[in-house]
Amino acid sequence: MTSVLGTALLALALSGPTLAFVSIGGGASTHVSITGQALLQKVKETCQAVAEAAGHEFKPTGSSPEELVQACLGPTAAGEVSGAKFHSALQQIYTQNGLVDRDFVNSAPHHFNSEAFLEGRGLITEGMVAIKANILKKNFQAARETLGRVLHTLQDFYAHSNWVELGYTDPYINLIRPNHQLENLADVATATCSDCASGSCPNPILPDILKEKKLTSGYMGIFSAAKPQGKCSHGGAADLTSAAVPRGGISKDERRPDNVALYNAAVTMATAASLQLLEDIRLAAGDNNFLRMMGIARSSVVCIVIDTTGSMSDDIDEARAVIYEIIDSKKGTQDEPSEYILVPFNDPDFGPMIRTTDPDAMKREISKLKARGGGDPPEMCLSGLQLALTGAPASSHIYVFTDATAKDIYLKDTIIALIRSTKSTVSFFMTGRGAGRGARRRRSLRAASFEDYKDLALASGGQAIQVSKTQLPEATDVILDTSTSALVTVLQRARNPGKQETFSFVLDESMKNITIYITGTSITFTLTNPAGVSQSQNEASGKLGTVKTVGNLRRIRLNADKQTGTWKININSKEPYTLKITGQSTITFIYDFVESFKGPHPGYAVLSGRPQEGQPATLMLSVMGRKGPSSLTIGDVGLVTVSSPETVSNSTTTDMGNGGILVTVDAVPEGEFVIILSGTDKLSSSGFQRQSTTQMSVSKVNIQAVVDNSMEPGKAFTLPFSVMTQGSGGKFSIGAKNDRNFEMSYPTSLTLTPEQYANATLTITPPANTPSGTDVTLTMEAKSSNGLDSNYAVLRLSVVTKITDFVPPSCEVVGVRAADCPQDVSQCGPFQWELWAKLTDGNGTGIETVSLHQSNGNLTHTSLSAPVIQANYTASCCSQIVELVAVDKVGNVGKCYHSIEHSAGPPALTLSLPLWLCLLVSAFITGF
């Protein structure tokens, strides 16, 4: 199907098919609409199963992602729910799906072109193995990225082969079942198509091919017209082979007047096949992990990076107290964190990163932290922060506790690249003597200082808070404020040097828990609401809110009865200061900077680094409202500087539908900038204002690299990359770092000619004992010799052990006792039925889990380590369907299904084993 990433990044396929750029006959489906339809259906099914298992109804109030997430996370939990993580997860999948058309445009296996069936099936198989391994390791972003690519290849099979022409009405299940053969493939010497001189023929497949049901696909030549004699072509203007006899093509990428029926069949089949693949992954991962992969989780994540040297005892106690308070106060609400992450650091050690969804487990882990060692003030702070940035979900809030400067300051550029890539916010709590001690070392050894933490906090939209150890408990309210669902930023500015300035901002009716933060020294301010009522810094509890000052932080929490409209805050200080205004609201947006690409299926690709200087900046926005994007009217979108006198670069916008906006900015501001968005909430008729937090800037340097497969433990992995500059050229230094400290080799410099790519390779080798499913974040940087210009690429790779076990476990129902169940289902309440099954993995890796699917009864089974596992299921006669699911240690899924639904005749007793043996097995399992 036509891949249009411009639409892919925006349309969530939640309300009908997405239009392609050009679709003859109109109403064309794309990879995005097919993927989106399948994902949405599978998420809904999974949410419904989870809701029913928890004992409540699944009733979305509408079709928007926000309403779906609200219903899925539980209607009984109080608080705001944001659909941003779900949107982001969908976009990551769509992005990687679309990039297959850019990065692998000439690869036959990626598109099932040129009869590359075995190789294409191999890509699907390897991808599914990687996805399941990544989910097992909770590396959900890596899983999503691979899923997008795999779905593209799977869907292309139906658009590029003759499967639907052969009359099949079900997907080809063998594509995701590598233990089954691909049958009846046309060999290279077999002619498959007749000549189509007009280039537009309904079905040029030869009659013998159709009669014998031979499987073929069109040959595609972007650079060459050569193809085997008599073979079908893909077709289209970009396919050079389509002009060679037999002419024409069999591609169903677009709907044309001559192929409407075949096109529609291919779309239907691709959607059904996508659902089959998603269901296999869901069963292997389990419902909760599948939903986490899809971004269906409460948006709050608590991530603490903490110094554990000897002087940090008080800080550790306070971090422990804050986490305990978050866990205890937010339990059962939508603000309850979906995940807890803890990264300790010392010198020379840092890590390991501890991740858990269990609040009690996090309490136990942070209780183990003890202050020890130290003496040499700089610590491995940035190494710990690097682990957090690569391990935490994107757009996380990360809090760093330390009283010392960073010994590993050489990681600063890598940290900034990771901040920009993940859009995470980093705040620092620095206590006691750290700043002064770091400053003295800076003068003598040019070491790091507290200013470096301020730089990183500002770049991420976070805060650098400097307090004494006794003041720290008062400052950590910031963590409580931001460890919440649906957090948005209204405004953020910084001034260095400080000056008197008035900042305006708009508050809308949806905003709750509005908080203003000012960091700096020697500051006075006056806050004024739309009615003209004012409050100064001297009024701790005034008409507009409460003011709390601790260290260099001033925190103003507005009263709940705040007015909507334009507010103003006048700040006066000669010292540097920052201003940040946040609150809770489901009105928000997500974005990516993109670049266009050409080819048979042109589109837009997400930039992995900074946008190019001297060119218009293009970005994709998805806007979310309380009832979906239709409940909003979008006003202005612009780029605004944060740290200098305010410069707003206006833009031209194109409404792509479903809340998607394509934004083009011709004049990009100099220096660091963020995105600012305004509009109107239709539900309240009030204006709103939102701002991104991560600062961005442009560069003349461009670095590109493409990850095409997984790494294997113990084997060197070669990654080609290219670097180009639009500047003056010359020698550029090349740097690379990965968060696993895997061994790497690469050229440390390249000599660049302006506007020409220089090619090189990087080799990375994971140790032989690396667990399958481990993900690796690789950050590459190219910097000019004078250090004035640089750019980066952040890549996520997976380490996956090569497997040979593709046979799913077997599951056989050996006995059913349902004679007591009445034919009249309304009378089923007092009665029960029972089922016995045996499961085995034969010579495979062994069964890892046995669980219920589509069932509401009770399951017991014997030890999973036994060669043959005996399972017993009992349920009310009102619950008439059961599906047992067995997953082996590498993610192969085996199932058995049974229904006691009555048709006609008396209820039967079905026993494949003698009754006495079934009862004996039942007694044994119950005792076990």
TIPA-641568 format. One record per residue (C-alpha): x, y, z. Coordinates in steps of 0.001 Angstrom, whole numbers, plus 524288, in hexadecimal, padded with zeros to 5 digits. Last residue first. Example, Ala and Ser with C-alpha at 12.3 -4.5 7.8 and 13.67 -1.06 7.14 Angstrom:
! TIPA-641568
835667FBDC81BE4 8300C7EE6C81E78 
//
This chain:
! TIPA-641568
7FEA978C718A935 7F30D786FB8B07A 7E9D478CDE8A69C 7F241787CA89B98 7F26A779F18A13E 7E3D2779EF8A396 7E13077E5C895BE 7EA8C7742F89044 7E37D769B28980A 7D65F76EA889355 7DB3876E1E88550 7E06F760618878C 7D3A475B8D88D79 7CC2D7617188217 7D431759E48781F 7DB227631A86ED9 7D55976A03862F9 7C99876D5E86B2E 7BDC57747786604 7B169773FB86E57 7A64A7792186622 79B52782A1867FE 78EA277E0B8617A 78B8D781638536A 78CF178E0684BF0 796EC7990E84C0B 79D2779A1785934 7A8EF7A2D885BED 7B2FF79A87862DC 7BE7E7A0E385BE5 7CC9579C8285B2D 7D9447A27885655 7E74979E0F85695 7F2D37A6FD8549E 8016F7A6F685216 809C07B34E8518C 818487B3E584E87 81EA27BE4C856FC 82C727B93C858D6 82A217B2B886611 81D757AC50861D5 80FF37B25A8629B 803E87AA2886598 7F6637B004863E0 7E9ED7A9498683D 7DD5F7AE26861F3 7D07F7AC5B86916 7C2837AF0486528 7B5B57AC7286C6A 7B6577B5A1877F0 7A85A7B46E87D05 7AB2D7A61B87FF5 7B3F27AB6C88A8F 7C21F7A7C7888EF 7CC3179D5988BA2 7D8F679B5788446 7E30C790B8886EB 7F0637903088074 7FA15784F787FC2 8079B788A087B13 80FB377E93873C0 81E9377F468743E 81D9A7850988209 824557921E88480 8176679950883E3 813007922E8901D 804D778D9D89017 7F9887965588C6B 7EE6D79E3089221 7E4D17A6FC88B09 7D8A77AD5C890B1 7CDCB7B2F088856 7CB677BF8F88102 7D0AD7BC4387386 7D3DD7C325866C8 7E2537BFEC86917 7E7787B8168747A 7F5AE7B5E1877C0 801097AC69876E6 80E8D7B2718778A 81CC47AEFC8749A 81B397A20786D79 827F579BB18697B 8328379EF385F9C 82DB379524855AE 82F037866285502 820897843C857CB 81AAD790D385CEF 80FBE78A0286444 801E978CAF868C4 7F747783A286DBC 7E95D787EA86FA9 7DE2B7858487914 7D15078CF58791D 7C6BD78F1C88356 7B8DF79449883E0 7B16C79B4B88E89 7A33079D7389231 79C077A69189B6E 79B4A7B219891DE 7981C7AB6A884F2 7893F7AD1D88510 789417B87E87B61 791B47B00D872A3 7865B7A6EA86FE0 78D5379AC486B2C 790E7797C587925 79F00794A487D04 79FA6788458851C 7A51278013879FB 7B0F1788D287884 7BC4877FC687B45 7C71F781A787149 7D3137794F86EE7 7DFC67788B8677C 7E0957864A861D9 7EDB1786CB85AFA 7F7B3791B285B64 80435790F7853A5 80F2579AB8855EB 812E27A2D984A15 81D9D79E66840D2 826F37A94E83D1C 832A07A451844C4 83ECD7A81A83D2B 8420F7B4A78443C 84C277BF21841F5 84DFC7C6C984E7D 849227D4B384D29 850AE7E0FD850A0 848B87ECE284CF3 84CFD7FA05847A2 847C4807A484A68 84E00812C3842EE 85098820E1846C6 856B68293583C1F 85E5C8359083F06 861E7842D8839D7 86D0E84C5783B5C 8711285A54838F0 879F5863AA8402F 883F6859A8844B2 88ED385FBD83C79 891C2852848363C 8837485048832FC 87BFE8460D83AC4 875848393C836B7 86E61831CA8415E 86942823ED842F2 860A981F4984E2B 85DC8810BE84EFB 852F180BF6857E5 853E77FD53859D6 848697F44885C37 8496B7E720862D9 83F477DD8C85DA2 8482E7D1B285E4B 8513D7D26B869ED 85F5D7D68786716 868537CB2086A85 86FF47CB7F85DAE 873687D9BB85FB6 86D297E3888564A 876487E7F684B75 874FA7F526844D8 87B217F8C1837D4 87955806438320B 87A528089E8237E 87DB98142481AC2 8781F81C0E80F8C 87AB282A6880CA4 86EB38314E80743 870C383CED7FE50 86AE284A5E800AD 877F28505F80490 8836D846E5803E7 885898401E810EB 891D083A58816D4 88DFF8301A820CE 892E782E1082EAA 8931F823FA8398F 890C1818D68301B 888CA80E11836B2 88AC3802DC84048 881A47FEBE84B2D 881D07F5E985730 875017F60385E87 8743C7FFFF8697F 865BE7FD2086B15 8612680B478696E 8680580D2185C82 87161817DA8588F 8761881CD984B7C 87EB18282784747 8830C82D0583A01 88B9A8390F83880 889CB8410F82C35 894EB845078233A 891E384EB78187A 88514853AE812E3 880B0861C8811EF 8728285FAB815BC 867D18576D80FA8 86D9984BB881664 86C3083D32813FD 86E3A830CE81BED 86A9E822D48184B 8690C8166E82047 86AB5807D481E35 868617FF4982A44 8700D7F2B282B73 86C8F7E92983646 877567E0BC83C11 872747D3FA841CC 872C07CFC58500F 864297D1578522B 85CEC7D3A484558 859077E11E840AD 84BC47E42C83AE1 8486A7E8ED82D3A 848267F47B823DF 84CBC7FFCC82C51 84EC180BAD823A2 8589B81694825B0 858B0824FB8222A 860B683082826EA 85DB183E3E82223 865B484A4982549 8611B858238226A 859FC8584D82F72 84D3485D7183511 848F485EEC84335 83FCC857D484C84 83B61859A885A90 832CC84F41860B6 8270C8548586845 81C6C855FA85E1D 812B8860E28607A 803FF861768620A 7FA2886C90861C6 7EB5D86BB9862D6 7DFDA8747585F8F 7D2D0871E4865EF 7C64986DE785F18 7C46386390869B6 7C2228575E8618E 7C78F85DDA85542 7D51D85F5D85B32 7DB5386A4485342 7E90386B6684DC2 7F73A86E36850A3 803D6866D584E4D 811F486A00851D5 81D5E861CE84D31 82AE18636F8531D 8374886AB784F47 845E586AED851A9 84E588740484991 84A0187BAE83DBB 83B9387B0783AA3 837208734E82E9D 831C587B828236C 82A14872E8819F2 8226486B1E82408 819FB8604081E3F 810038592A826A1 8084984D05822B9 7FD2084B8A82C71 7F64283F2F8309D 7EA6F83F9283991 7E2E683542831E7 7E48D83D1782559 7F0D28417B81E26 7EEB884FD48211E 7F9A48571781A3D 8011C8618C8218D 8096F86D0F81D77 8127D87215827D6 8160287D7283082 8236A87EF283639 8220E884E7843C4 82D8288C2D8498E 82D7788EEB8581F 83979895AD85D29 842CE88A7485FC6 8425B87DA786757 835D38775F8628F 834CD87A7A85422 827BC877DE84DB7 823B886F2484265 815B0870BD83E10 8082C86AB983D28 7FC7B873D583D0A 7EE0A8708B83E76 7E9238629A83F5F 7DABF860608423C 7D8AE8552784BA5 7CDEE84B3D84EAC 7D05D84434841CE 7DDF5840A4846C2 7D89D836E8850AC 7CE55838EA85B0C 7D72383F7686515 7E024843F285A4C 7EC4D83E9F853B9 7F4B2844D384922 7FE1183D09840CC 808DE8456383B35 8121B842EC82FF6 81DC584B9B82DA9 8247A8523F82265 82F7285C18823EC 832338646E817FE 8405786334813B2 84C9686AF0816E6 850178626582270 84BC285446821F8 8435E84EF482CEF 84A48848A38389D 84B8D839FB83A1D 8439C82D8983816 83ABD8348582E87 82D9182E0382C62 82B4582A2E81E44 8213E8301B8153B 81B0582A4E80913 81D87825627FB7A 818EE817E57F700 8201C814A27EA5D 82B2D81D777EECB 82CB682A757F59D 82F8782E5A80399 82AC7839BF80BCA 830FC83DAB81896 82AEF83D648260F 82B148441183352 8221483C9D83C4F 8167D840B384486 80D2D83DB684FAA 801D98462C853E5 7F9B18491A85FE7 7EBEB84B20864D6 7EA5A8406E86F1C 7ED9584A578798B 7F5B384B39885F3 7FE2B857058887E 80B3485D6388581 8119E86AD18854C 8206F86C0C884C4 828FF87810886D3 837D48782388760 8413B8820388D5C 84EA48881288B67 851BB89356894C1 84DD78A17089271 8402589E48896FB 832558A2F789452 8274D899F68903A 819EB89EBB88BA2 80FE7893DC88A5F 8040F8956E881BA 7F78E88D9D87FDB 7EF2288CB1873B7 7E25E8853C874D7 7DC3787BD987E6B 7DAC887FBB88C8F 7E02287790897C2 7D69E871D18A196 7DFEF866C68A54A 7E9DA870678AAB2 7F6B18715D8A394 802AE86A5C8A8F2 80E978734C8A8A6 81BD486CC68AAA4 827ED875318AC54 834AC86DB98AB56 84299872908ADFB 8429986D038BBC6 8349486B478C04A 829AA8750C8BDCC 81B32871888BE4D 8109887A408B8CD 80226876DF8B9F7 7F7E787B188B02A 7F066886048A98B 7EA6E88D968B4DC 7F64188BC68BD76 7FD64882288C608 80BFE884808C6DC 80A488929E8C2AE 818068985D8C153 819DA892DB8B3A5 80F1289B928AE89 80093899798ABC3 7F7F18A0858A206 7E9758A13489E3B 7E7CA8A7248909F 7DC2C89ED088C97 7E4A9896B188360 7EDD88930A88EA0 7FA2989A5F892B4 8068B894AA898BE 810F789DF789DCA 81F10899C789F42 82B7589C9F8A6D8 837E9894C28A56F 844FB895A78AC58 848A4887BD8A8A7 843FF87E4A89E30 839948741C89B8B 82B54877948990E 820E586D14898C1 8127586F8D89627 8088A864EF89946 7FAFB8625A893EF 7F420856E989A76 7E96E8568789012 7E82A85B9688223 7DBF98581687A49 7D664865ED87B05 7E1D386C0587401 7ED91873B2878ED 7F4AB87CD286F94 802448825E871FC 808B288FB587204 816988927087698 81AC289FC387B98 829468A2B687C3C 8331B8A8978859B 840948A35B882B0 848E08976F88562 855588947687E3B 851FA889F587A6A 843308890E878F0 83B8C87C70877F9 82DAB879B98734A 8239986ED98746C 8150E86FDD871CC 808D68676E87206 80F1385A56874E4 8063584E8687614 804CF8435987FDE 7FA328398587C46 7FD3B8301E88769 8055A833B689321 812EB8328F89869 81535840D0894C4 80FA3847298A0E9 814A983CAA8AA4B 8223B83E1F8A48B 821AF84CE98A5D8 81D8684B2D8B402 82B93846A98B577 82FF68544A8B94D 82AA38542A8C73F 831758475E8CAAA 83E3484CDE8C4F2 83F21858898CE2C 8474E8517F8D88C 8509684CAD8CE01 8526D85A728C909 84BEB85E2F8BC53 84F5985FBA8ADEE 8449E85C4C8A453 8481A85A858960E 83B42859A788EBF 835E2851FB88349 832778560487573 83C7A84CAD86FCA 846768569686B01 8444885EAA8775E 84732853298804D 8534684F8B87874 858BB85D52878CD 855A485ED888757 85CB28520988A0D 8687E85733882AF 867DE863C788A95 8699885BA589701 87790859E5892BC 87FEF850BE88A95 88EBE850F688AF1 897BE85B4A8853F 8A2198564388ECC 8A529862278972E 899D686B41894A4 890458602F8929A 894AF8597D89F0A 890CE8657A8A6D9 88387865ED8A01F 880E98579A8A2F2 88345859988B179 87A7B865808B180 86F8985E658AAA3 8707E851C78B26C 871008575C8C038 8630A854ED8C40B 8591584F5D8BAD1 8568B84DDF8AC63 848FD8499A8A84A 8494D8488E89988 83DC1847D589032 83DC98405F88354 8326F84071879B0 831B7835FD86F39 82FDF8393A860DB 8362082BFD85DC0 83E94830878525C 840F383E3785773 844A583943864EF 84D0482E9085EE9 854828387D856AF 85657841388629D 85B6C8359B86A6E 864F88320185FA1 86A1483FFA85F49 86C2283FA286E19 872CE8325186E4B 880788384386F58 87BBC83DBF87C63 87E518306388265 883128359088F89 8764C83CF289117 87516846C289C22 871AD843058A9F2 86622843D38B356 85D3983AF08AB96 84EFB837568A965 84A548363D89B33 83BDD835F3897E2 836FB830BB88AD0 829BC83438884FD 826C082B0B879AC 823A582F6986BD1 828AA8229F8660D 82816816C486EE7 8338C814FC87846 83F2580C73874A7 847018151B86B80 8452A8218487369 8471881A7788057 8539C813B487C3E 858FC820998770D 8559582724883FF 85DCF81D2E88B4D 8693881FC388238 866B482E56883B5 8683882DB589275 874CC825ED89335 879EA82DF189EA6 8824783A158A08A 8852283CB98AF02 89025833018B215 88CD782EBF8BFEE 882C2824A98BC45 880178178B8C26E 872AD813CF8C77E 864DB818FD8C8C7 85B5B80DAB8C976 85077809D58C03A 8493A7FD738C457 83CC8804D48C7C0 83C5B809848B9AB 83B2A7FB7D8B520 830EE7F7348BEFE 82835802DE8BC45 829CC8004F8ADC0 8254C7F23E8AFA9 8197C7F7268B746 816008003A8AC05 816217F5028A220 817BC7FA0289430 826557F7FC8951C 833017FCEF88F8E 840487FD0089659 84B98802A988E9C 858627FCE989316 85E1E8068389474 86A7C80E90895CD 877F980B6A89AE5 884888136589AF3 8803C81AFA8A2AC 8721981A9A8A709 865668190989FB4 857F1813908A2E0 84D738121989857 83F6480FD189CB9 833A180E5F893BF 8255B80CE2897D2 81A9F80A2688DF7 80C4880D0988B4B 80C1B8178D895A3 7FF1D8198789CC8 7F9CB82676897C1 7EDE381FA889202 7EA5281C5B89FF3 7EAB480F778A76F 7F7538128D8AE96 7FAFD820D28ADA5 7FDA4823F78BBEB 804DA817948BFF4 80DAB816058B434 810BD8247A8B2D2 81330825BF8C176 81C49819F38C1A9 823A281F5F8B5FC 8253F82C768BCC4 829C1826408C98B 8340C81E088C299 8391E829FD8BB53 839B7831068C879 84154826128CF25 84A9D825468C391 84CEE833E88C47F 85005832E98D307 859F5828018D0BD 8606A82ED58C530 86D9C8322C8CB45 872C9824488CA28 8704B8226C8BB9C 8634481CF88B6D3 86008827298AC5B 8523A8254D8A76D 84B108241689A83 83C6F8230089D5B 8322881FE88930D 823C982020896BB 81B6581DBB88AB0 80E53824A088900 8070A8229A87C3F 7FE2B817DD88111 7FF6A80CD38777E 7FA288094586A28 8069080C7D8629E 804FD8014785911 810507F9A985EF7 809C77FB8A86C1B 7FD437F5E786675 804797E9CA861B8 80B1C7E8A486EEB 7FE057E881875D6 7F7767DF0686C78 802057D4A186C46 80E5C7D52386416 80CE37C87A85C6C 7FE1F7C9E785B0E 7FF587D81B856F4 80A227D51484D2E 801E47CA83846C2 7F6137D38D846D8 7FDF27DE4384056 802327D50983577 7F44D7D0778330E 7EF267DE6D8333F 7F9437E29082925 7F4F77D7158209E 7E6CB7DB8982185 7EA797E96981D95 7F2E27E4A48124D 7E7BF7DBD780DB0 7DDB77E6C780DBC 7E7077EFE7806B4 7EA5F7E56B7FC9A 7DBFA7E27D7FA4D 7D91C7F0F37F843 7E4267F1F37EE64 7DFBC7E5BA7E73C 7D1D27EADE7E60F 7D6017F8887E1F9 7E0427F4287D81F 7DCDD7FA807CB03 7D7B3807797D03D 7E3EF808F47D886 7E6138072D7E70D 7F439808827EAE6 7FE697FF2C7F022 7F7EE7F3B87E928 803F57F02C7E14B 801C07E6D37D5F2 809447EDDF7CB46 809677F2107BD2B 812357EC867B2A6 815A67DE557B02D 81E247E2D87A9C2 826C27EDAD7AF3A 820A37FAED7B240 81C967F6607BFE1 82AC37F2F87C2C9 82E1E801517C4DB 825368023B7D0B1 824448106F7D541 818D88139E7CC36 81089808607D10F 8110B7F9AE7CFEB 815B77EE897D891 819757E69B7CCAC 814FF7D8F47C957 81EDA7CF307C421 81F4F7C9CC7B64D 82E1B7CA377B53A 835437CD8E7C1B3 8365C7DC287C495 83F497E7287C024 83A317F52C7BFAE 8449A7FA337C8FF 845E2805237D30A 83878804E07D970 835347F73B7D4D1 82A0D7EFE47DB3C 825F67E21C7D7B8 817D57DEFC7DAD7 8143C7D3AA7E3A5 811947C5397E1BA 80A357BA107E847 8059E7AF167DF83 7F75C7ABA17E140 7F7CB7A1517D66D 7EBFF7A7577CFB4 7F0507B5517D253 7FE0C7B2CA7CD5B 7F8967AB957C193 7EF887B70A7BE80 7FAF57C0BF7BDF2 7FA047CC447C767 7F6B57D8BE7BFDF 7EB0D7DC177C893 7E3B37E8D47C699 7ECBF7EE727BC25 7F2587FC377BC31 7FFD07FD297B605 7F94C7FE517A8B4 8025F7F4137A2E5 7FF667EA2C7AD7E 8077A7DE2A7AA54 8039E7D1BC7B146 809247CE3C7BE87 80F0C7C2A87C5DE 8198A7BC347BDA9 820477B16B7C542 82F2B7B14E7C4BF 8310F7B8517D1C6 828B47AE967D90D 81A8A7B13A7DCA5 8185E7AE2D7EB02 80EDB7A31E7EDD6 810767A2DD7FC94 817207AB27806D3 81A417A0A0810CD 815767A0F181ED8 81E6F7A22F82AB4 8202D7B0818270C 8121F7B38182ADD 810757C22A828AE 8108C7C155819D2 80A3E7B3DB81AE5 7FD757BA7D81EC0 7FAFD7BF04810C9 7EF6C7C7DD8136E 7E1C37C2DF8105C 7D9797C4EF8042D 7E2437BE4F7FA3A 7DDE27BFF17EC32 7EAF77BEAD7E565 7EA0A7CD127E1DE 7EA127CFEB7F08B 7F7287C9377F271 7FD047CED97E5E0 808067D5D77ECEB 80AE07E4627EE82 7FF617E9C27F64B 7FD177DD927FE7F 80B767DB9C801A6 80CE97EA398041F 805037E8EC8109E 80EE57DF818168C 81A667E830812E1 814277F454818AF 80FDF7ECFB824E1 81DE57E89F82747 823307F67E82675 819467FC0B82FFB 81B007F0B383960 829B17F2C0839A0 827D7800C183E45 81D9A7FCD78482A 826187F23084E21 831B47FB6F84F71 828BA8050A8564E 823877FA7D85F56 8304D7F5CB86507 829867EF1487070 833397E3B386F98 8284C7DA3B86BE4 8233A7E49A86289 830727E50E85BC9 8310B7D64085A4A 823407D6058549E 8265B7E0CD84AE8 833657DAA884717 82D477CD6784429 822847D42383C69 82C9D7DB9A83481 834897CF8D83156 8284D7C8A282C77 8239B7D4468247F 830FB7D64081E48 831D97C7A281B4B 8246B7C806814D1 829E77D25680BBC 835EA7C9F5808C0 82D937BE0C805EA 8243A7C5BF7FD63 82DD07CD827F517 825407CBD07E8EF 82A5D7D8847E307 823AC7E0FD7ED45 81FB27DC3C7FAC4 821787EA4B7FF7E 82C8F7E8EE8094A 831777DD02801D4 833567E4BD7F513 83C277EF267FB05 83CC17FB127F21A 8349F804447FAA4 83A9B7FF0780718 83D8380BB080E6B 832F9814198085E 8276280AEA80696 82ADF803B88132A 82A9281113819AB 81BBB8111C818FD 81A02805AF8224F 8246380B4C82B51 81CBF817EE82C4C 80F8E8114782DC2 814678092B8393E 81A94814ED83FE6 80E4E81CCA83D1F 80596812AE84371 80DEC8129F84FAD 80DC08217585035 7FF028220E84EE4 7FD7D81808859C0 8070181FA386240 7FFAB82C4F85FAA 7F21882705862E5 7F1DD82E3786FCA 7E95A82A5287B38 7E549833CF885DD 7E1F282F1C89379 7D9F08253889B08 7DB16816B98983C 7CDB9810268970A 7CD0B8114F8884B 7D8BA808568868E 7E4ED8097F87E7D 7DDF48046787275 7D26F80DA28732A 7DB2981989874A4 7E45C8148986A0B 7D904812EF86081 7D3D58206C863E8 7E0F7826BB86151 7E2F881ECF854EE 7D6368244284F7B 7CAD681B2684C73 7C16181F83856FA 7BCC881D20864E4 7C49C8108A86554 7BD0C805F686C96 7C4FB7FA858719B 7BD567F53D87D08 7C37B7F1B7889F7 7C7B17E50D8907E 7D65B7E5BF88EDB 7D60E7DA7288522 7CB7A7E1B387DAD 7D3F17EDD587CE9 7DFEB7E6428787B 7D8337DF4186DD2 7D2127EC058694D 7DF397F2B5868D5 7E4AC7E78C860B5 7D9997E7F3856E9 7DA7F7F6C2855F9 7E92A7F61585416 7E7847EBE28496D 7DD697F40D8423A 7E58F8006384351 7F1D07F98783EB8 7EB137F363832EE 7E4A68001282EAD 7F1348079D830BB 7F95D7FE06828EB 7EFD37FE5581D89 7EE5880D2381E5A 7FCFC80ECF81F35 800C4805678147A 7F79D80D3980C0E 7E9A980BC580796 7E4B2812E17FB9F 7D7B181A097FC42 7D8BC820327EEE0 7D71381A2C7E156 7E53581C7B7DE0F 7EBE681F467EAE6 7F60882A097EBA1 7FBD282E767F88D 7F557822ED7FF8B 7E8E28244E8074A 7E79A81E5C814C3 7DC95814E081764 7D25B816FA821E8 7D16181D2682F3D 7DC5381822837CB 7E6828170A82D35 7EFF781E4A835E3 7F2818286882B8A 7FE8E8306082E9D 80B668299B82CFD 80628820DB82286 8003D82C0481AE6 80D92831A981871 81263823C48186F 80AEB820AC80C2B 80CB8812428094C 8048880DD87FDB0 800008000080000 
//
